[in-house]
């Protein structure tokens, strides 16, 4: 059936046994001693990037004849960036944007975000989730990132958060939506992240904050935790 946080929440039965107020989504639950891998979304899960990203979307939309509200922005959390552009264009223009429009839009958005971040402090790590990732890494449990962000942002944000020793493209444990056939909410990105760790998705815990990412991890068969 259709996925939704409210429909799938099993907080009382399973989530109460997890630290930091983690909430299990859906029926899958992997006990601590059986976890073979931990998969993390990046934006809004490991690092609090979302407020700065919102400003670059507003600025770029304004320059391309579109608009985006804060509610819309957060409802799109986790979707591949080209898909967000297409949804905005479709809903406001009534037809499909050209591939060239999408490409130009995203180039401008990347530049707008660079400018915004150059004027602000780096986005802060979300400490409770970072602690989970680092603890897993230090005890030898495989960890990976599954993100809809672009590699440039991911590399910069991981370095600024002091996480480059845990996750990196060189290590092969960062998967972006451009690495798979279908982005979130399709399960591909979590399936690929688990594959790179050499474990089955069903033996992984996946940490997410966006609806599309929660659905992707759920469909991959992971034990899904809403942070």
C-alpha positions as CSV (number, residue, x, y, z in Angstrom):
1,X,0.0,0.0,0.0
2,X,0.9,3.7,0.1
3,X,3.7,4.7,2.4
4,X,3.4,7.4,5.0
5,X,5.1,8.1,8.3
6,X,1.8,8.0,10.3
7,X,0.7,4.8,8.7
8,X,4.0,3.0,9.3
9,X,5.0,4.3,12.7
10,X,5.7,1.6,15.2
11,X,7.2,3.8,17.9
12,X,5.6,2.3,21.0
13,X,6.5,-1.3,20.3
14,X,10.0,-1.0,18.9
15,X,11.2,2.6,18.9
16,X,11.1,3.0,22.7
17,X,14.1,0.7,23.0
18,X,16.3,2.9,20.8
19,X,18.4,5.8,22.1
20,X,18.1,9.5,21.2
21,X,14.3,9.2,20.7
22,X,14.8,7.3,17.4
23,X,11.5,6.1,15.9
24,X,11.1,2.9,13.9
25,X,9.1,3.3,10.7
26,X,7.4,0.2,9.2
27,X,7.5,-3.5,10.3
28,X,11.2,-4.2,9.9
29,X,13.3,-4.2,13.0
30,X,16.9,-5.4,13.3
31,X,18.1,-6.0,16.9
32,X,21.3,-4.3,18.0
33,X,23.3,-7.6,17.9
34,X,22.1,-8.4,14.4
35,X,22.9,-5.1,12.7
36,X,25.4,-5.6,9.9
37,X,25.4,-2.1,8.4
38,X,24.2,1.5,9.0
39,X,23.0,3.7,6.2
40,X,22.5,7.5,6.6
41,X,20.9,10.2,4.6
42,X,23.0,13.3,4.7
43,X,21.0,16.5,4.5
44,X,18.7,17.0,7.5
45,X,19.9,13.7,9.0
46,X,23.6,13.9,9.5
47,X,24.0,17.6,8.8
48,X,21.6,20.5,9.3
49,X,21.9,21.8,5.7
50,X,18.2,22.3,4.9
51,X,17.7,25.9,5.9
52,X,20.6,27.1,3.7
53,X,19.4,24.9,0.8
54,X,16.0,26.5,1.0
55,X,17.4,30.0,0.4
56,X,19.2,28.8,-2.8
57,X,16.0,27.3,-4.1
58,X,14.0,30.5,-3.5
59,X,16.7,32.6,-5.3
60,X,17.0,30.2,-8.3
61,X,13.3,29.8,-8.7
62,X,12.8,33.6,-8.8
63,X,15.4,33.8,-11.6
64,X,13.6,31.1,-13.6
65,X,10.0,32.1,-13.5
66,X,9.1,29.7,-10.6
67,X,8.3,30.0,-6.9
68,X,8.7,27.7,-4.0
69,X,7.2,27.9,-0.5
70,X,9.0,26.6,2.6
71,X,6.3,23.9,3.1
72,X,6.8,22.8,-0.5
73,X,10.6,22.7,0.0
74,X,10.4,20.5,3.0
75,X,7.9,18.2,1.4
76,X,10.4,17.6,-1.4
77,X,13.1,16.5,1.1
78,X,15.1,13.5,-0.3
79,X,13.9,13.7,-3.9
80,X,16.5,13.9,-6.6
81,X,17.1,17.6,-7.5
82,X,16.1,17.3,-11.2
83,X,12.8,15.7,-10.0
84,X,12.1,18.7,-7.7
85,X,12.6,21.1,-10.6
86,X,10.3,19.1,-12.9
87,X,7.6,19.0,-10.2
88,X,7.7,22.7,-9.6
89,X,7.7,23.5,-13.4
90,X,4.8,21.0,-14.1
91,X,2.6,22.4,-11.3
92,X,3.2,26.0,-12.2
93,X,3.6,25.9,-16.0
94,X,1.4,23.0,-16.9
95,X,3.9,21.2,-19.0
96,X,7.3,19.5,-18.9
97,X,10.5,21.5,-18.7
98,X,13.2,20.8,-21.2
99,X,16.3,18.9,-20.1
100,X,18.3,22.1,-20.9
101,X,16.1,24.1,-18.6
102,X,16.6,21.6,-15.7
103,X,20.3,21.5,-16.3
104,X,20.7,25.3,-16.4
105,X,18.4,25.7,-13.3
106,X,20.6,23.2,-11.3
107,X,23.8,24.9,-12.4
108,X,22.5,28.2,-11.2
109,X,21.2,26.7,-8.0
110,X,24.6,25.2,-7.2
111,X,26.3,28.6,-7.8
112,X,23.6,30.3,-5.6
113,X,24.3,27.8,-2.8
114,X,28.0,28.3,-3.0
115,X,27.5,32.1,-2.6
116,X,25.1,31.6,0.3
117,X,27.5,29.3,2.1
118,X,30.4,31.6,1.6
119,X,28.5,34.3,3.5
120,X,27.4,32.0,6.4
121,X,29.0,29.6,8.8
122,X,29.0,25.9,7.6
123,X,25.9,23.9,8.4
124,X,26.1,22.2,11.8
125,X,26.4,18.4,12.3
126,X,23.3,16.9,13.9
127,X,25.2,15.6,16.9
128,X,23.1,12.7,18.1
129,X,23.1,11.1,14.6
130,X,26.8,11.8,14.0
131,X,27.5,10.2,17.3
132,X,25.7,7.0,16.1
133,X,27.6,7.0,12.8
134,X,31.0,7.6,14.5
135,X,30.4,5.0,17.2
136,X,29.5,2.4,14.6
137,X,32.5,3.3,12.5
138,X,34.9,3.1,15.5
139,X,33.7,-0.4,16.5
140,X,34.1,-1.7,12.9
141,X,30.4,-1.7,11.8
142,X,30.2,-0.8,8.1
143,X,28.5,2.6,7.4
144,X,27.4,4.4,4.3
145,X,25.6,7.5,3.1
146,X,22.7,7.4,0.7
147,X,21.9,10.9,-0.4
148,X,20.1,12.9,-3.2
149,X,22.6,15.7,-2.8
150,X,25.3,16.4,-5.4
151,X,28.9,15.2,-4.7
152,X,30.3,18.7,-4.3
153,X,28.0,19.6,-1.5
154,X,28.4,16.2,0.2
155,X,32.2,16.4,0.1
156,X,32.3,20.0,1.5
157,X,29.7,19.3,4.2
158,X,31.4,16.1,5.4
159,X,34.8,17.8,5.6
160,X,33.3,20.8,7.5
161,X,31.5,18.4,9.9
162,X,34.7,16.5,10.5
163,X,33.3,13.3,9.0
164,X,35.7,12.7,6.1
165,X,37.4,9.9,8.0
166,X,34.0,8.1,8.3
167,X,32.5,8.7,4.9
168,X,34.1,9.6,1.6
169,X,33.9,8.9,-2.2
170,X,37.4,7.5,-2.0
171,X,36.2,4.9,0.5
172,X,33.3,4.1,-1.8
173,X,30.7,4.5,1.0
174,X,28.9,7.6,-0.3
175,X,26.1,6.9,-2.8
176,X,24.4,9.8,-4.6
177,X,21.2,9.6,-6.6
178,X,23.3,10.0,-9.8
179,X,24.9,6.6,-9.0
180,X,21.6,4.7,-9.4
181,X,18.9,4.3,-12.0
182,X,16.1,5.8,-9.9
183,X,16.4,8.2,-6.9
184,X,14.3,8.3,-3.8
185,X,11.5,7.2,-3.1
186,X,12.7,4.2,-5.2
187,X,14.7,1.8,-3.1
188,X,17.8,1.7,-5.4
189,X,20.0,4.1,-3.5
190,X,19.7,2.1,-0.2
191,X,20.1,-1.2,-2.0
192,X,23.3,0.1,-3.6
193,X,24.6,1.5,-0.3
194,X,24.1,-1.9,1.3
195,X,25.7,-3.7,-1.6
196,X,28.8,-1.5,-1.3
197,X,29.1,-2.5,2.3
198,X,28.7,-6.2,1.4
199,X,25.6,-6.7,3.4
200,X,21.9,-7.2,2.7
201,X,19.5,-4.2,3.2
202,X,17.4,-6.4,5.5
203,X,20.4,-6.4,7.9
204,X,20.8,-2.6,7.8
205,X,19.4,0.2,9.9
206,X,18.7,3.3,7.7
207,X,18.5,6.8,9.2
208,X,16.3,9.3,7.4
209,X,14.3,12.5,7.9
210,X,12.5,13.1,4.5
211,X,9.3,11.3,3.5
212,X,10.8,10.1,0.1
213,X,13.9,8.8,1.9
214,X,12.0,7.0,4.5
215,X,9.9,5.4,1.8
216,X,13.1,4.4,-0.2
217,X,14.6,2.7,2.9
218,X,11.3,1.0,3.7
219,X,11.0,-0.4,0.2
220,X,14.6,-1.5,0.3
221,X,13.8,-3.7,3.3
222,X,15.9,-1.8,5.8
223,X,15.0,-1.2,9.5
224,X,14.0,2.4,9.0
225,X,14.6,5.0,11.7
226,X,13.0,8.5,11.5
227,X,15.3,11.1,12.9
